Amino acid sequence: MLDLLIDYQPDAVVHFAEQRAAPYSMKSSWHKRYTVMNNVGATHNLLAGLVEAGLDSHVVHLGTMGVYGYGTAGIKIPEGYLRVRIDTDEGSEIEQEILYPVNPAASTT
């Protein structure tokens, strides 16, 4: 990784190198540890390599949008955009759409 970064000197890196986490990591304790070690380790290696190579590259990191624990809340997790009200620093309230994650338990892939 370090040699590639030094040779190519990228202005940006798109980081997709992760194990899909939510459904896979729920299989067992071993799968959970593997997923965390793989995903955190891959990101750490990339960031450490950029620092060691002396690069100031942009990193676009896309990981799982799976969320744990909402299945027992008695609600269906909306997918896509969700309209929310947000308090501003000035004390007023604004309404905005935010991207909301999918329900990992419903995944078939």
PASE-864655 format. One record per atom (N, C-alpha, C): residue number from 0; residue in one letter; chain; z, x negated, y negated. Coordinates in steps of 0.05 Angstrom, whole numbers. Example, Ala and Ser with C-alpha at 12.3 -4.5 7.8 and 13.67 -1.06 7.14 Angstrom:
! PASE-864655
SITE sekol dofi setor     zz     xx     yy
SITE     0    A     A    156   -264    114
SITE     0    A     A    156   -246     90
SITE     0    A     A    156   -264     66
SITE     1    S     A    142   -257     45
SITE     1    S     A    143   -273     21
SITE     1    S     A    157   -258     -1
! end
This chain:
! PASE-864655
SITE sekol dofi setor     zz     xx     yy
SITE     0    M     A      0    -16     24
SITE     0    M     A      0      0      0
SITE     0    M     A      0    -17    -25
SITE     1    L     A     17    -38    -25
SITE     1    L     A     19    -55    -48
SITE     1    L     A     -8    -69    -53
SITE     2    D     A    -21    -79    -32
SITE     2    D     A    -47    -93    -35
SITE     2    D     A    -68    -74    -46
SITE     3    L     A    -68    -49    -37
SITE     3    L     A    -87    -29    -47
SITE     3    L     A    -82    -24    -77
SITE     4    L     A    -57    -21    -84
SITE     4    L     A    -51    -16   -113
SITE     4    L     A    -59    -40   -130
SITE     5    I     A    -54    -63   -121
SITE     5    I     A    -61    -87   -136
SITE     5    I     A    -91    -90   -138
SITE     6    D     A   -105    -85   -116
SITE     6    D     A   -135    -88   -116
SITE     6    D     A   -148    -67   -133
SITE     7    Y     A   -140    -42   -131
SITE     7    Y     A   -154    -20   -144
SITE     7    Y     A   -143    -14   -172
SITE     8    Q     A   -118    -21   -178
SITE     8    Q     A   -106    -16   -205
SITE     8    Q     A   -112     13   -214
SITE     9    P     A   -103     33   -199
SITE     9    P     A   -110     60   -207
SITE     9    P     A    -96     70   -232
SITE    10    D     A   -111     86   -248
SITE    10    D     A    -98     99   -271
SITE    10    D     A    -82    123   -262
SITE    11    A     A    -89    134   -239
SITE    11    A     A    -75    157   -228
SITE    11    A     A    -76    157   -198
SITE    12    V     A    -55    167   -185
SITE    12    V     A    -54    170   -156
SITE    12    V     A    -47    199   -150
SITE    13    V     A    -62    211   -132
SITE    13    V     A    -56    238   -123
SITE    13    V     A    -42    234    -96
SITE    14    H     A    -17    242    -94
SITE    14    H     A      0    237    -70
SITE    14    H     A      2    263    -54
SITE    15    F     A    -13    264    -32
SITE    15    F     A    -11    286    -13
SITE    15    F     A      2    278     13
SITE    16    A     A     12    254     15
SITE    16    A     A     22    242     40
SITE    16    A     A     49    253     48
SITE    17    E     A     51    278     55
SITE    17    E     A     76    290     64
SITE    17    E     A     71    308     89
SITE    18    Q     A     91    308    105
SITE    18    Q     A     92    326    128
SITE    18    Q     A     98    354    116
SITE    19    R     A     83    374    125
SITE    19    R     A     90    401    115
SITE    19    R     A    119    407    124
SITE    20    A     A    135    415    106
SITE    20    A     A    164    414    112
SITE    20    A     A    176    440    123
SITE    21    A     A    172    462    110
SITE    21    A     A    189    486    115
SITE    21    A     A    188    494    145
SITE    22    P     A    167    505    155
SITE    22    P     A    168    514    183
SITE    22    P     A    173    491    203
SITE    23    Y     A    160    469    199
SITE    23    Y     A    163    446    218
SITE    23    Y     A    191    435    219
SITE    24    S     A    203    432    196
SITE    24    S     A    230    420    195
SITE    24    S     A    252    438    205
SITE    25    M     A    246    463    209
SITE    25    M     A    266    482    220
SITE    25    M     A    266    483    250
SITE    26    K     A    248    468    263
SITE    26    K     A    247    469    292
SITE    26    K     A    272    457    305
SITE    27    S     A    282    435    295
SITE    27    S     A    305    422    306
SITE    27    S     A    317    403    286
SITE    28    S     A    340    392    293
SITE    28    S     A    353    372    276
SITE    28    S     A    335    347    274
SITE    29    W     A    323    339    296
SITE    29    W     A    305    316    297
SITE    29    W     A    281    320    278
SITE    30    H     A    269    344    279
SITE    30    H     A    246    350    261
SITE    30    H     A    254    350    232
SITE    31    K     A    278    359    226
SITE    31    K     A    288    359    199
SITE    31    K     A    291    330    189
SITE    32    R     A    304    313    205
SITE    32    R     A    307    285    197
SITE    32    R     A    280    271    194
SITE    33    Y     A    262    276    212
SITE    33    Y     A    235    264    211
SITE    33    Y     A    221    272    185
SITE    34    T     A    222    297    178
SITE    34    T     A    209    308    154
SITE    34    T     A    220    295    129
SITE    35    V     A    247    294    127
SITE    35    V     A    259    283    103
SITE    35    V     A    253    253    102
SITE    36    M     A    256    238    124
SITE    36    M     A    250    209    123
SITE    36    M     A    221    204    116
SITE    37    N     A    203    219    128
SITE    37    N     A    174    215    122
SITE    37    N     A    168    222     93
SITE    38    N     A    176    245     84
SITE    38    N     A    168    254     57
SITE    38    N     A    181    237     35
SITE    39    V     A    207    232     37
SITE    39    V     A    221    216     17
SITE    39    V     A    211    187     18
SITE    40    G     A    208    177     43
SITE    40    G     A    199    149     47
SITE    40    G     A    171    144     36
SITE    41    A     A    153    163     40
SITE    41    A     A    126    160     30
SITE    41    A     A    125    159      0
SITE    42    T     A    140    177    -12
SITE    42    T     A    141    178    -42
SITE    42    T     A    155    152    -52
SITE    43    H     A    176    144    -40
SITE    43    H     A    190    120    -48
SITE    43    H     A    172     95    -46
SITE    44    N     A    157     93    -24
SITE    44    N     A    139     70    -20
SITE    44    N     A    118     69    -42
SITE    45    L     A    107     92    -48
SITE    45    L     A     86     94    -69
SITE    45    L     A     98     85    -96
SITE    46    L     A    121     96   -104
SITE    46    L     A    133     90   -130
SITE    46    L     A    142     61   -131
SITE    47    A     A    154     51   -110
SITE    47    A     A    162     23   -109
SITE    47    A     A    138      4   -111
SITE    48    G     A    116     12    -98
SITE    48    G     A     91     -4    -99
SITE    48    G     A     80     -5   -127
SITE    49    L     A     80     18   -141
SITE    49    L     A     71     18   -169
SITE    49    L     A     87      0   -187
SITE    50    V     A    114      1   -183
SITE    50    V     A    131    -17   -199
SITE    50    V     A    126    -46   -192
SITE    51    E     A    124    -52   -167
SITE    51    E     A    120    -80   -158
SITE    51    E     A     93    -91   -168
SITE    52    A     A     73    -73   -168
SITE    52    A     A     46    -81   -178
SITE    52    A     A     45    -82   -208
SITE    53    G     A     66    -73   -222
SITE    53    G     A     66    -73   -251
SITE    53    G     A     47    -53   -263
SITE    54    L     A     43    -31   -249
SITE    54    L     A     24    -10   -259
SITE    54    L     A     39     13   -272
SITE    55    D     A     26     25   -291
SITE    55    D     A     37     49   -305
SITE    55    D     A     18     72   -299
SITE    56    S     A     13     77   -273
SITE    56    S     A     -5     98   -264
SITE    56    S     A      8    125   -266
SITE    57    H     A     -8    146   -270
SITE    57    H     A      1    173   -268
SITE    57    H     A      3    180   -238
SITE    58    V     A     24    194   -230
SITE    58    V     A     26    203   -202
SITE    58    V     A     27    233   -202
SITE    59    V     A      8    245   -187
SITE    59    V     A      7    274   -182
SITE    59    V     A     18    277   -154
SITE    60    H     A     42    289   -152
SITE    60    H     A     55    292   -126
SITE    60    H     A     55    322   -119
SITE    61    L     A     42    329    -97
SITE    61    L     A     42    356    -87
SITE    61    L     A     55    357    -60
SITE    62    G     A     77    372    -59
SITE    62    G     A     91    375    -34
SITE    62    G     A     92    404    -27
SITE    63    T     A    110    410     -8
SITE    63    T     A    113    438      1
SITE    63    T     A    124    456    -21
SITE    64    M     A    116    480    -22
SITE    64    M     A    128    500    -40
SITE    64    M     A    147    517    -24
SITE    65    G     A    152    510      1
SITE    65    G     A    170    526     18
SITE    65    G     A    198    526      6
SITE    66    V     A    211    548      8
SITE    66    V     A    239    550     -2
SITE    66    V     A    256    560     21
SITE    67    Y     A    279    549     24
SITE    67    Y     A    297    556     46
SITE    67    Y     A    318    576     36
SITE    68    G     A    326    594     54
SITE    68    G     A    350    610     49
SITE    68    G     A    345    638     37
SITE    69    Y     A    322    644     27
SITE    69    Y     A    318    670     14
SITE    69    Y     A    314    693     34
SITE    70    G     A    307    687     58
SITE    70    G     A    303    708     78
SITE    70    G     A    327    726     83
SITE    71    T     A    351    716     78
SITE    71    T     A    375    731     83
SITE    71    T     A    384    746     58
SITE    72    A     A    370    744     36
SITE    72    A     A    379    756     11
SITE    72    A     A    371    786     10
SITE    73    G     A    356    795     30
SITE    73    G     A    348    823     30
SITE    73    G     A    325    830     11
SITE    74    I     A    310    809      3
SITE    74    I     A    287    813    -15
SITE    74    I     A    263    799     -4
SITE    75    K     A    240    809    -10
SITE    75    K     A    215    796     -3
SITE    75    K     A    208    777    -26
SITE    76    I     A    203    751    -20
SITE    76    I     A    197    732    -40
SITE    76    I     A    168    736    -49
SITE    77    P     A    164    742    -75
SITE    77    P     A    136    745    -85
SITE    77    P     A    121    719    -83
SITE    78    E     A     95    721    -80
SITE    78    E     A     78    698    -78
SITE    78    E     A     60    698   -102
SITE    79    G     A     57    675   -115
SITE    79    G     A     39    673   -138
SITE    79    G     A     56    671   -164
SITE    80    Y     A     50    689   -183
SITE    80    Y     A     64    688   -208
SITE    80    Y     A     84    711   -210
SITE    81    L     A    107    705   -223
SITE    81    L     A    129    724   -226
SITE    81    L     A    135    725   -256
SITE    82    R     A    138    750   -266
SITE    82    R     A    145    753   -294
SITE    82    R     A    175    751   -297
SITE    83    V     A    184    733   -314
SITE    83    V     A    213    728   -319
SITE    83    V     A    219    729   -348
SITE    84    R     A    245    733   -354
SITE    84    R     A    255    731   -382
SITE    84    R     A    271    705   -383
SITE    85    I     A    266    690   -404
SITE    85    I     A    279    663   -407
SITE    85    I     A    293    662   -434
SITE    86    D     A    318    653   -435
SITE    86    D     A    332    648   -460
SITE    86    D     A    322    622   -472
SITE    87    T     A    316    623   -498
SITE    87    T     A    307    598   -512
SITE    87    T     A    332    584   -523
SITE    88    D     A    327    559   -532
SITE    88    D     A    349    543   -544
SITE    88    D     A    359    556   -570
SITE    89    E     A    342    572   -583
SITE    89    E     A    349    585   -608
SITE    89    E     A    365    611   -604
SITE    90    G     A    368    619   -579
SITE    90    G     A    383    643   -573
SITE    90    G     A    366    668   -570
SITE    91    S     A    341    666   -573
SITE    91    S     A    323    689   -568
SITE    91    S     A    314    690   -539
SITE    92    E     A    299    710   -532
SITE    92    E     A    290    713   -505
SITE    92    E     A    259    716   -505
SITE    93    I     A    246    702   -487
SITE    93    I     A    217    705   -484
SITE    93    I     A    211    714   -456
SITE    94    E     A    188    726   -453
SITE    94    E     A    179    735   -427
SITE    94    E     A    155    717   -419
SITE    95    Q     A    155    707   -395
SITE    95    Q     A    134    688   -387
SITE    95    Q     A    129    692   -357
SITE    96    E     A    105    685   -348
SITE    96    E     A     99    684   -320
SITE    96    E     A    103    656   -309
SITE    97    I     A    116    653   -287
SITE    97    I     A    120    627   -274
SITE    97    I     A    110    628   -246
SITE    98    L     A    101    605   -236
SITE    98    L     A     92    603   -208
SITE    98    L     A    116    606   -190
SITE    99    Y     A    114    623   -170
SITE    99    Y     A    137    628   -152
SITE    99    Y     A    128    620   -124
SITE   100    P     A    146    607   -109
SITE   100    P     A    138    596    -82
SITE   100    P     A    135    618    -61
SITE   101    V     A    121    611    -40
SITE   101    V     A    117    629    -18
SITE   101    V     A    141    629      1
SITE   102    N     A    143    649     18
SITE   102    N     A    164    651     38
SITE   102    N     A    156    635     62
SITE   103    P     A    169    613     69
SITE   103    P     A    161    596     91
SITE   103    P     A    162    609    118
SITE   104    A     A    180    629    121
SITE   104    A     A    182    642    147
SITE   104    A     A    158    658    154
SITE   105    A     A    143    666    134
SITE   105    A     A    119    683    138
SITE   105    A     A     95    666    144
SITE   106    S     A     97    640    143
SITE   106    S     A     74    622    147
SITE   106    S     A     65    623    176
SITE   107    T     A     39    624    180
SITE   107    T     A     28    623    208
SITE   107    T     A     14    597    214
SITE   108    T     A     14    579    194
SITE   108    T     A      0    553    198
SITE   108    T     A     19    531    206
! end
